[in-house]
Amino acid sequence: MNLQYTLPEPERLAFEHNHPKVHIVYCIPFDIGEDGNWCGDGWIIASETNVFVMKNKQIVYETDIQNDGEFECLKMDGCGVLIQKNESQEKIIARFSMRHLSRFYYVSRGINLFAKNRTDVVESNEREKICPTCGRVLPGTSECPKCTGNGRFLKRIWLLMRPYKWKFLMISLLMLASSGISIYQAQFQRQFIDDVLIPKSGGIKEVLLFGVIMLLISVTGLLSTIIKNRWTTVLGSKISMNIREKLYSKIQALSLSFVDKRSAGELMNRITGDSIHIREFMEQVFSGLVSQIVTMVFVFIIMLIINWKLALLTLALIPVAAFISVSIKTRIRRIFRRQRRFDDISNNRLQDTLSGIRVVKSFGKEEMEIERFLKINKEFAEIQAFNEKFWATYFPLITFSVGAGVHLISYFGGLGVLSGTFTIGQLTQFSAYAGMLYAPISRMSFLPRMIARAVTSVERIYDVLDEESDIQLEESLVDLKISGDICFNGVTFGYHSYEPVLEEINLQVKQGEMIGIVGSSGAGKSTLINLIMRLYTPDSGDILIDGVNLKKINADSLYSQIGVVLQETFLFSGSIFENIRFSKPDATLEEIIQAAKIAGAHDFICKLPDGYNTYVGESGNTLSGGERQRIAIARAILGDPRILILDEATSSLDTETEYQIQEALGRLIKGRTTFAIAHRLSTLRNADRIMVIDNQQCAEIGTHEELLQKRGIYYHLVTAQLELKSKETKLTNKD
Ligand code: ADP
């Protein structure tokens, strides 16, 4: 999201005239005036020391960031305001429409950082929701379809088909050859009619010869069509496979914040549906287009030679068809974009409900879900029907306009035959050529539809392929043999950078240390470990492992040395064996069994009918929470990680199992740097140090005893849990 607009020339000159030496850090527009009416010329300009409000090319307000109060962006009903407040007063600085709301959140945070003497500049990796050029709302992609232009589409299509250019060329040549054969067939037919049939100059031998030659020509045409179709189909499958591969790899490579912004259903739709549309486009349009155009040109030249007046008449109604095509182009594209968007929504709903089927069923909400799905499905069907109805009217209309010229040929050609200026053979040949001219033209009337669908799909595919990961990796990546020293240097991070979840975290962790992370729900505990796992990148500050910036470490090297056991254990569809082996693909069966034994999973796995080969479905539906967690622990153990992350790793276990697993984890964490989040604070008693996160900061840090003595947040959390436990015990005793 742009936080540094370039001022229009008159505004820039006016600003520089008054403040020639000011370095502008943020510059954003506002669009509502003091009277609540739309105004298009407001600007908020901020340097490290001052904020200026510009309207009508004049600075109407100037304030000192350090002394005049804090900035805050507030969301009101249908608009937003930027206010500046200090102890004595609150002042509205600017009013703006909702389209600028996030922008103002970022800038007010940036200005407040300057007020705290920090020099970091807030950046936003959030996407624009409106096109900066034309102001239209973007259709779920980062580019404006209106402003992008067709050149970009063609370039992208070319990039996708470039690896197959020789195959495309061969298909086009084959089609040209088959068109050449058809052209010759019509010529041969004319000669037969004019030279043999009309003067009755031949016998049965000539007729038979004609039949055989025509049959041979047809068989050759048939063979070339079969070969062309087979090549095109194989090529199409390869193209869509290639697109799916690219998309899938890109989605895997992108950071979680990208996936956060999109639903699984939408991404699935792009990988499957959109790749098919592009395949169809290339198969049907590109493979035949070149040869069809060349054929049309040839045919038309021959027609001109035979009878130029009649040839021109065949094209008389083409401008009508062209006019219809051009005039509906934009409309068709808009309809397709809407259809794909709705397709995403309905796919997403379906995906959500199916993966959450247990929750739906356990709350008895099947009817409600069916109703919701039906509603979306109905809307989708309506858009689709509208689209198809539109197309069903348009296509026959254009085919008729194109083909109507044939009636002119019959009339004027017939007159020519009667007056002797045209032979019957020539008329037959001419009609055959007109057919050859019209067929590709009518097929091309499909072009707007095909192009519209492909443009939409290409936009959606490149929207993912062009996405830059917000994990900014340094150029030279190193393979690091991690020992486990971890250092947080002034790390600030928020899922939206204007709203930090963690602020200025400084922490030194020694190799082999176990750090317990404690804090209320939503304090930022998981966020802290997400940063260590490099799932997100800090907005400012650095995380160092063994003195090397996390951004510089090669992903394979990093992830092969980090072991993770999360609260929600995800098991992939596959066997238990495969699920454990995930962390070390070359592990032997013995190693896997050993890891399962340490995790306390071996016994229950052996009791399952298929043992280690037991198939666990999506999310491991067939296993209990505790069993799934033990498999996840075995998975982490197998990787022999140097850094271990336990996020509520024993939360789904009963007390007895938890005790066993704690023991196993105790063995596992020896010598490994460990970060453990646990709801039950008693499980963190053995941690070397406990860090309490509160109010975005590291509020307390020390050993269990030190923190108890301090009588701060940790002390209160522990006593609250103890009280709860004793109440529970009393209740159980009463029962
Ligand atoms: P904890 O682990 O302490 O319960 P989290 O680190 O999960 O807390 O979350 C900290 C804050 O960040 C919460 O306010 C939460 O709503 C928010 N948050 C967590 N994940 C995301 C996300 N993917 N996108 C936006 N906000 C998030």
Residues whose N, C-alpha, C, O or C-beta is under 5 A from the ligand:
A	BS01	ADP	D260 Y495 V501 S520 S521 G522 A523 G524 K525 S526 T527
